[in-house]
Structures are given as C-alpha cells and as structure tokens.
Amino acid sequence: MGLTNLGLSPAAEAVYRAMLAEPSMRPDDLAERLELPQRTVRRALDRLTALDLLVAAESGDHSPAPPGAGLTALLREAEEQLSRRQREIAATRDAIAAIVAVHADRAPEGDAMIRLEGLDTVRRRLTELARHASKDFWLFSPGRAFRLAAITMDDEFSFAAMAGSVRFRALHQDSYRSDPETLAFAQRMTDRGGEIRTVPVVPMPMVVMDRHIALLPISSADVQLGAFEVHAGGMLAAVCALFDQLWHTSSALHQPLRRNGDGLTAQEVEVLRLLAAGLTDEAVARKVGLSARTVRRTIASLNDRLRANSRFQAGVQASRKGWI
C-alpha cells in the first residue's frame, strides 16, 4: 500500500521515497532517476513542501523533514476524512433505502405521506410550497426525466420561490451545463439570488421546503404520475442528508468543473466508476445524462490519458492510479 491515500500523487510519492533514500538529490537528479518530466518533479517538490514532508532552503534545494511527525499528521487527517466520508456514505445509504420505500405499491397510512395524483396537482402544490417557504427551497433536477419546462419555469413559481428571505438552491446534472433551457432557468433564478450547482448524477427529481416537506416522484421514469408529499420521519431526513451531501461536492454552474489532483472532473470519475461496475456505454449515458456519443468520446479521452487499448485495461490502469 502506498501513500496516495495521504494526498500524494504517485509521482510525489516516488520523489519523496527517493529523497528519503538520498536526501542530497536535486531536481535534475530526481527527474533522471525516476524518468519523470522536470515539471512533474518540481510540482511534486512543491506539494511535498506544502505538506511539511520536505523543507525548502533559501537556495531552492529541498531536504526531507523527519518523516514520523509529517506522515503521522497526514495519516490523522486522512482518518478524519475517512470518518467523515463514512458518515456521508451512511447518510446516502439511508437515502437510498428511503427512496426505494417510495416506490412501494402504496404510501403508508397516516399523515406522514400524501399522494399527489398527476403533474398538474404537483405543479399547483409546488407553487403553494414556494409561497409558504420561510427558509429554504431545494430542487433536485436529474435531467430530461424532470423537464424544467414542465414544473419550474413557471413565472409564478419562480417569483414565489424567491419571495422574502428564502434561500433557493437547485442541483442539476453536469451534463446540463450546456442545455439552453437549464441555463435560462438558472439565469432567472440567480438574478433573484438563487444558487444553481451541478453534480455528475442526480438520483431522481425531488423538492424540499424548509427541511419539513419533500416531494418525491411516484415513478422517476414518469413524472406525469404525480408525487408523494413527505412530512416527517426517516425518509425526509434521508432526502435532506442526500441534498446536503451532493451540495457539498457540487460545482457552481457558471464556473469550470472542479478537477481533482489527477486532473479528472467528478463526471469523468463517475464514468470510470460506472464502467468498472460493468455498465454499457448506453447505461452510463442514461445515468449521467449524456448522449451515448459523448460518453464514448469521454471514454476515448480517458483511454488516451491512461494509455489503454481496451475498457479492461483502462479499468486496471485507473485502479492502479487510484482514480477509482
């Protein structure tokens, strides 16, 4: 097991190990020994210095710091991140369990869940909820299965949602960054103070008001059927936790997609993950909201970067590099 889980790229780890073995090595020596480009070596040295694993002298030379303290601190930080990630995964697991429960043949009895029949009923209820929101109004929009034109482009809804001090937030899929209808809606809502962000995959269309009420589709494949209105319980808590988690990892709509330390966007990582799970190009396309042609172009680009000649080889290389 290497040190990549501590935030080091494979190149940075190789440079660090070489410096520990021979502290007097200079960048030129490291590049030659490790067969790495000079630029890659210098980036690795900068990264190692920022992590307090190397000490930079005024002359520009580097020397290793005592490894015990630096590596232990990085390990502690990684453990904290892992613990936080485990809590997020647990919340997602609860959300998935709750969403599956929504698709039961009928809603549970009682006032905790109300069935709204048909899209017109849902649209009217959305406008009512928007008008009565006092703090938050959230949208999950996964793409063409939940056309903004059908529900959220209505002027009355838009103005009602932004009344008073309500914080409006919407999550869309990365693939809709170039969709004119999505961009037009985003502009109208941001003009009113709303926030629009994107993630690789939005699991299904949902609406949340003030963390007290959520609307979930009866069928994510056909929103015309209507929605369940959820008022309490673990399902509502799970939907709120899911939104919080996705929002935390999202990218602002009008900013370039964030890239990780390996230069990958979250969407590219998701494509790799889905391919590794055995999904076909068409299934991946449906999940991330891209056309099959765009997915194939993305896969071809990833194969080039991985120097892979097949999907299997790409998966092996991506795993070795820690991309998935």
One Martini backbone bead per residue (centre of mass of N, CA, C, O) as a GRO file, in nm:
protein
  324
    1MET     BB    1   0.095   0.037   0.024
    2GLY     BB    2   0.070   0.357  -0.025
    3LEU     BB    3   0.043   0.735  -0.015
    4THR     BB    4  -0.220   0.835  -0.169
    5ASN     BB    5  -0.420   0.856   0.085
    6LEU     BB    6  -0.243   1.130   0.177
    7GLY     BB    7  -0.224   1.314  -0.106
    8LEU     BB    8  -0.038   1.155  -0.301
    9SER     BB    9   0.108   1.118  -0.575
   10PRO     BB   10   0.296   0.898  -0.740
   11ALA     BB   11   0.520   1.106  -0.794
   12ALA     BB   12   0.551   1.219  -0.505
   13GLU     BB   13   0.622   0.950  -0.376
   14ALA     BB   14   0.876   0.893  -0.540
   15VAL     BB   15   1.028   1.147  -0.454
   16TYR     BB   16   1.020   1.098  -0.148
   17ARG     BB   17   1.170   0.826  -0.143
   18ALA     BB   18   1.425   0.933  -0.279
   19MET     BB   19   1.491   1.149  -0.061
   20LEU     BB   20   1.519   0.952   0.176
   21ALA     BB   21   1.753   0.785   0.043
   22GLU     BB   22   1.863   1.080  -0.105
   23PRO     BB   23   1.880   1.400   0.011
   24SER     BB   24   2.080   1.534  -0.224
   25MET     BB   25   1.882   1.546  -0.436
   26ARG     BB   26   1.801   1.687  -0.733
   27PRO     BB   27   1.582   1.754  -0.974
   28ASP     BB   28   1.752   1.631  -1.204
   29ASP     BB   29   1.804   1.361  -1.063
   30LEU     BB   30   1.509   1.278  -1.025
   31ALA     BB   31   1.425   1.280  -1.321
   32GLU     BB   32   1.627   1.063  -1.409
   33ARG     BB   33   1.568   0.835  -1.205
   34LEU     BB   34   1.232   0.846  -1.254
   35GLU     BB   35   1.138   0.936  -1.534
   36LEU     BB   36   1.064   1.252  -1.517
   37PRO     BB   37   0.950   1.543  -1.552
   38GLN     BB   38   1.046   1.839  -1.435
   39ARG     BB   39   0.763   1.952  -1.370
   40THR     BB   40   0.673   1.713  -1.194
   41VAL     BB   41   0.892   1.737  -0.980
   42ARG     BB   42   0.828   2.029  -0.888
   43ARG     BB   43   0.541   1.971  -0.801
   44ALA     BB   44   0.619   1.759  -0.590
   45LEU     BB   45   0.793   1.943  -0.414
   46ASP     BB   46   0.572   2.145  -0.347
   47ARG     BB   47   0.380   1.943  -0.215
   48LEU     BB   48   0.576   1.836   0.006
   49THR     BB   49   0.619   2.112   0.135
   50ALA     BB   50   0.318   2.173   0.204
   51LEU     BB   51   0.322   1.892   0.391
   52ASP     BB   52   0.601   1.886   0.556
   53LEU     BB   53   0.816   1.670   0.416
   54LEU     BB   54   0.968   1.922   0.320
   55VAL     BB   55   1.256   2.141   0.306
   56ALA     BB   56   1.315   2.471   0.213
   57ALA     BB   57   1.564   2.649   0.089
   58GLU     BB   58   1.691   2.945  -0.023
   59SER     BB   59   1.837   2.794  -0.269
   60GLY     BB   60   1.601   2.557  -0.345
   61ASP     BB   61   1.651   2.332  -0.182
   62HIS     BB   62   1.586   1.997  -0.060
   63SER     BB   63   1.465   1.836   0.247
   64PRO     BB   64   1.392   1.605   0.469
   65ALA     BB   65   1.180   1.550   0.701
   66PRO     BB   66   1.080   1.403   0.959
   67PRO     BB   67   0.853   1.149   0.897
   68GLY     BB   68   0.678   1.097   1.145
   69ALA     BB   69   0.515   1.363   1.183
   70GLY     BB   70   0.408   1.412   0.896
   71LEU     BB   71   0.266   1.133   0.846
   72THR     BB   72   0.088   1.135   1.097
   73ALA     BB   73  -0.075   1.388   1.023
   74LEU     BB   74  -0.185   1.275   0.754
   75LEU     BB   75  -0.324   1.029   0.877
   76ARG     BB   76  -0.519   1.182   1.057
   77GLU     BB   77  -0.660   1.332   0.827
   78ALA     BB   78  -0.751   1.077   0.673
   79GLU     BB   79  -0.924   0.963   0.903
   80GLU     BB   80  -1.120   1.200   0.913
   81GLN     BB   81  -1.216   1.175   0.620
   82LEU     BB   82  -1.319   0.886   0.645
   83SER     BB   83  -1.527   0.937   0.864
   84ARG     BB   84  -1.687   1.143   0.700
   85ARG     BB   85  -1.746   0.954   0.460
   86GLN     BB   86  -1.899   0.739   0.623
   87ARG     BB   87  -2.129   0.927   0.701
   88GLU     BB   88  -2.218   0.991   0.412
   89ILE     BB   89  -2.276   0.699   0.328
   90ALA     BB   90  -2.490   0.646   0.541
   91ALA     BB   91  -2.681   0.864   0.437
   92THR     BB   92  -2.711   0.744   0.153
   93ARG     BB   93  -2.824   0.472   0.238
   94ASP     BB   94  -3.078   0.590   0.363
   95ALA     BB   95  -3.178   0.730   0.108
   96ILE     BB   96  -3.209   0.479  -0.066
   97ALA     BB   97  -3.407   0.332   0.118
   98ALA     BB   98  -3.623   0.552   0.101
   99ILE     BB   99  -3.664   0.555  -0.207
  100VAL     BB  100  -3.756   0.266  -0.231
  101ALA     BB  101  -4.010   0.305  -0.051
  102VAL     BB  102  -4.165   0.492  -0.250
  103HIS     BB  103  -4.213   0.230  -0.457
  104ALA     BB  104  -4.442   0.137  -0.340
  105ASP     BB  105  -4.765   0.062  -0.400
  106ARG     BB  106  -4.812   0.224  -0.127
  107ALA     BB  107  -4.870   0.439   0.102
  108PRO     BB  108  -4.862   0.512   0.405
  109GLU     BB  109  -5.040   0.554   0.660
  110GLY     BB  110  -5.132   0.876   0.714
  111ASP     BB  111  -4.972   1.208   0.741
  112ALA     BB  112  -4.666   1.161   0.632
  113MET     BB  113  -4.821   1.081   0.350
  114ILE     BB  114  -4.895   1.213   0.021
  115ARG     BB  115  -5.087   1.176  -0.267
  116LEU     BB  116  -5.011   1.312  -0.593
  117GLU     BB  117  -5.211   1.342  -0.871
  118GLY     BB  118  -5.037   1.446  -1.104
  119LEU     BB  119  -4.879   1.720  -1.244
  120ASP     BB  120  -5.078   1.947  -1.177
  121THR     BB  121  -5.082   1.899  -0.873
  122VAL     BB  122  -4.781   1.941  -0.830
  123ARG     BB  123  -4.762   2.230  -0.938
  124ARG     BB  124  -4.954   2.357  -0.731
  125ARG     BB  125  -4.794   2.266  -0.480
  126LEU     BB  126  -4.531   2.409  -0.543
  127THR     BB  127  -4.643   2.696  -0.527
  128GLU     BB  128  -4.736   2.678  -0.235
  129LEU     BB  129  -4.463   2.612  -0.108
  130ALA     BB  130  -4.311   2.860  -0.209
  131ARG     BB  131  -4.495   3.069  -0.056
  132HIS     BB  132  -4.437   2.918   0.243
  133ALA     BB  133  -4.157   2.964   0.252
  134SER     BB  134  -3.887   3.068   0.496
  135LYS     BB  135  -3.585   2.941   0.407
  136ASP     BB  136  -3.611   2.677   0.207
  137PHE     BB  137  -3.542   2.574  -0.149
  138TRP     BB  138  -3.528   2.260  -0.320
  139LEU     BB  139  -3.363   2.105  -0.611
  140PHE     BB  140  -3.388   1.808  -0.803
  141SER     BB  141  -3.223   1.771  -1.136
  142PRO     BB  142  -3.163   1.501  -1.366
  143GLY     BB  143  -3.332   1.599  -1.630
  144ARG     BB  144  -3.545   1.484  -1.876
  145ALA     BB  145  -3.731   1.347  -1.656
  146PHE     BB  146  -3.723   1.669  -1.545
  147ARG     BB  147  -3.873   1.916  -1.676
  148LEU     BB  148  -3.855   2.247  -1.632
  149ALA     BB  149  -4.099   2.327  -1.811
  150ALA     BB  150  -4.317   2.166  -1.632
  151ILE     BB  151  -4.243   2.328  -1.344
  152THR     BB  152  -3.996   2.573  -1.300
  153MET     BB  153  -4.071   2.802  -1.536
  154ASP     BB  154  -4.278   2.933  -1.382
  155ASP     BB  155  -4.329   3.249  -1.283
  156GLU     BB  156  -4.484   3.213  -1.022
  157PHE     BB  157  -4.286   3.020  -0.895
  158SER     BB  158  -4.026   3.186  -0.909
  159PHE     BB  159  -4.125   3.428  -0.737
  160ALA     BB  160  -4.221   3.271  -0.489
  161ALA     BB  161  -3.948   3.132  -0.416
  162MET     BB  162  -3.806   3.441  -0.379
  163ALA     BB  163  -3.947   3.524  -0.141
  164GLY     BB  164  -3.788   3.698   0.064
  165SER     BB  165  -3.553   3.480   0.261
  166VAL     BB  166  -3.524   3.259   0.059
  167ARG     BB  167  -3.328   2.972  -0.010
  168PHE     BB  168  -3.231   2.894  -0.332
  169ARG     BB  169  -3.171   2.550  -0.451
  170ALA     BB  170  -2.999   2.379  -0.729
  171LEU     BB  171  -2.967   2.049  -0.878
  172HIS     BB  172  -2.766   1.943  -1.143
  173GLN     BB  173  -2.638   1.805  -1.410
  174ASP     BB  174  -2.350   1.838  -1.581
  175SER     BB  175  -2.482   1.785  -1.872
  176TYR     BB  176  -2.660   2.077  -1.835
  177ARG     BB  177  -2.457   2.320  -1.893
  178SER     BB  178  -2.560   2.339  -2.221
  179ASP     BB  179  -2.858   2.387  -2.158
  180PRO     BB  180  -3.069   2.636  -2.240
  181GLU     BB  181  -3.299   2.593  -2.033
  182THR     BB  182  -3.125   2.574  -1.781
  183LEU     BB  183  -2.977   2.848  -1.816
  184ALA     BB  184  -3.228   3.026  -1.811
  185PHE     BB  185  -3.323   2.945  -1.533
  186ALA     BB  186  -3.063   3.015  -1.380
  187GLN     BB  187  -3.067   3.316  -1.443
  188ARG     BB  188  -3.337   3.384  -1.310
  189MET     BB  189  -3.258   3.281  -1.022
  190THR     BB  190  -2.991   3.440  -0.977
  191ASP     BB  191  -3.127   3.720  -1.003
  192ARG     BB  192  -3.287   3.631  -0.718
  193GLY     BB  193  -3.048   3.463  -0.543
  194GLY     BB  194  -2.987   3.200  -0.646
  195GLU     BB  195  -2.862   2.852  -0.654
  196ILE     BB  196  -2.651   2.682  -0.899
  197ARG     BB  197  -2.568   2.334  -0.931
  198THR     BB  198  -2.340   2.051  -0.996
  199VAL     BB  199  -2.352   1.697  -1.077
  200PRO     BB  200  -2.314   1.396  -1.216
  201VAL     BB  201  -2.558   1.275  -1.023
  202VAL     BB  202  -2.912   1.262  -1.011
  203PRO     BB  203  -3.130   1.034  -0.890
  204MET     BB  204  -3.391   1.235  -0.852
  205PRO     BB  205  -3.673   1.405  -0.840
  206MET     BB  206  -3.681   1.685  -0.602
  207VAL     BB  207  -3.839   1.848  -0.312
  208VAL     BB  208  -3.757   2.107  -0.062
  209MET     BB  209  -3.906   2.246   0.246
  210ASP     BB  210  -3.759   2.351   0.531
  211ARG     BB  211  -3.713   2.040   0.610
  212HIS     BB  212  -4.044   1.942   0.617
  213ILE     BB  213  -4.081   1.904   0.296
  214ALA     BB  214  -4.135   1.647   0.040
  215LEU     BB  215  -4.095   1.570  -0.312
  216LEU     BB  216  -4.170   1.253  -0.467
  217PRO     BB  217  -4.180   1.037  -0.706
  218ILE     BB  218  -4.359   0.772  -0.800
  219SER     BB  219  -4.197   0.797  -1.086
  220SER     BB  220  -3.893   0.856  -1.238
  221ALA     BB  221  -3.997   0.775  -1.539
  222ASP     BB  222  -4.296   0.925  -1.457
  223VAL     BB  223  -4.407   1.237  -1.362
  224GLN     BB  224  -4.715   1.225  -1.443
  225LEU     BB  225  -4.818   1.059  -1.187
  226GLY     BB  226  -4.656   1.213  -0.959
  227ALA     BB  227  -4.651   1.247  -0.589
  228PHE     BB  228  -4.492   1.249  -0.281
  229GLU     BB  229  -4.574   1.382   0.039
  230VAL     BB  230  -4.336   1.454   0.289
  231HIS     BB  231  -4.329   1.521   0.661
  232ALA     BB  232  -4.168   1.269   0.792
  233GLY     BB  233  -3.898   1.109   0.902
  234GLY     BB  234  -3.647   0.925   0.754
  235MET     BB  235  -3.697   1.015   0.463
  236LEU     BB  236  -3.660   1.320   0.501
  237ALA     BB  237  -3.378   1.306   0.628
  238ALA     BB  238  -3.243   1.165   0.384
  239VAL     BB  239  -3.294   1.380   0.170
  240CYS     BB  240  -3.142   1.607   0.317
  241ALA     BB  241  -2.869   1.459   0.332
  242LEU     BB  242  -2.833   1.428   0.029
  243PHE     BB  243  -2.825   1.723  -0.044
  244ASP     BB  244  -2.586   1.805   0.133
  245GLN     BB  245  -2.382   1.616  -0.002
  246LEU     BB  246  -2.407   1.714  -0.296
  247TRP     BB  247  -2.348   2.014  -0.244
  248HIS     BB  248  -2.057   1.972  -0.131
  249THR     BB  249  -1.967   1.836  -0.434
  250SER     BB  250  -2.027   2.072  -0.605
  251SER     BB  251  -2.070   2.293  -0.892
  252ALA     BB  252  -2.073   2.576  -1.035
  253LEU     BB  253  -2.228   2.652  -1.323
  254HIS     BB  254  -2.027   2.917  -1.411
  255GLN     BB  255  -1.801   2.708  -1.359
  256PRO     BB  256  -1.562   2.512  -1.379
  257LEU     BB  257  -1.492   2.207  -1.337
  258ARG     BB  258  -1.370   2.032  -1.099
  259ARG     BB  259  -1.045   1.908  -1.018
  260ASN     BB  260  -0.841   1.681  -0.932
  261GLY     BB  261  -0.517   1.572  -0.882
  262ASP     BB  262  -0.561   1.409  -1.177
  263GLY     BB  263  -0.759   1.595  -1.367
  264LEU     BB  264  -1.051   1.517  -1.279
  265THR     BB  265  -1.370   1.498  -1.306
  266ALA     BB  266  -1.651   1.388  -1.159
  267GLN     BB  267  -1.768   1.275  -1.422
  268GLU     BB  268  -1.526   1.096  -1.500
  269VAL     BB  269  -1.529   0.925  -1.246
  270GLU     BB  270  -1.817   0.817  -1.289
  271VAL     BB  271  -1.763   0.675  -1.554
  272LEU     BB  272  -1.549   0.482  -1.444
  273ARG     BB  273  -1.725   0.352  -1.225
  274LEU     BB  274  -1.944   0.240  -1.419
  275LEU     BB  275  -1.756   0.069  -1.591
  276ALA     BB  276  -1.645  -0.105  -1.353
  277ALA     BB  277  -1.952  -0.213  -1.302
  278GLY     BB  278  -2.047  -0.294  -1.621
  279LEU     BB  279  -2.152  -0.077  -1.790
  280THR     BB  280  -2.274   0.052  -2.053
  281ASP     BB  281  -2.273   0.319  -2.248
  282GLU     BB  282  -2.582   0.362  -2.233
  283ALA     BB  283  -2.609   0.345  -1.923
  284VAL     BB  284  -2.419   0.575  -1.858
  285ALA     BB  285  -2.572   0.793  -2.012
  286ARG     BB  286  -2.828   0.780  -1.835
  287LYS     BB  287  -2.698   0.848  -1.561
  288VAL     BB  288  -2.539   1.134  -1.667
  289GLY     BB  289  -2.694   1.274  -1.920
  290LEU     BB  290  -2.571   1.160  -2.182
  291SER     BB  291  -2.464   1.079  -2.467
  292ALA     BB  292  -2.326   0.812  -2.615
  293ARG     BB  293  -2.119   0.973  -2.775
  294THR     BB  294  -1.999   1.132  -2.536
  295VAL     BB  295  -1.911   0.888  -2.374
  296ARG     BB  296  -1.714   0.779  -2.587
  297ARG     BB  297  -1.532   1.027  -2.583
  298THR     BB  298  -1.458   1.010  -2.287
  299ILE     BB  299  -1.333   0.728  -2.298
  300ALA     BB  300  -1.117   0.794  -2.509
  301SER     BB  301  -0.974   1.008  -2.339
  302LEU     BB  302  -0.908   0.823  -2.099
  303ASN     BB  303  -0.745   0.615  -2.260
  304ASP     BB  304  -0.524   0.810  -2.344
  305ARG     BB  305  -0.434   0.889  -2.052
  306LEU     BB  306  -0.389   0.566  -1.985
  307ARG     BB  307  -0.288   0.396  -2.223
  308ALA     BB  308  -0.541   0.240  -2.342
  309ASN     BB  309  -0.701  -0.039  -2.545
  310SER     BB  310  -0.921  -0.095  -2.316
  311ARG     BB  311  -1.148  -0.124  -2.074
  312PHE     BB  312  -0.989  -0.311  -1.893
  313GLN     BB  313  -0.722  -0.152  -1.894
  314ALA     BB  314  -0.844   0.107  -1.785
  315GLY     BB  315  -0.934  -0.010  -1.513
  316VAL     BB  316  -0.655  -0.093  -1.415
  317GLN     BB  317  -0.517   0.184  -1.438
  318ALA     BB  318  -0.714   0.344  -1.262
  319SER     BB  319  -0.664   0.177  -1.006
  320ARG     BB  320  -0.357   0.222  -0.983
  321LYS     BB  321  -0.399   0.547  -0.970
  322GLY     BB  322  -0.667   0.605  -0.792
  323TRP     BB  323  -0.938   0.695  -0.956
  324ILE     BB  324  -1.129   0.433  -0.819
   0.00000   0.00000   0.00000
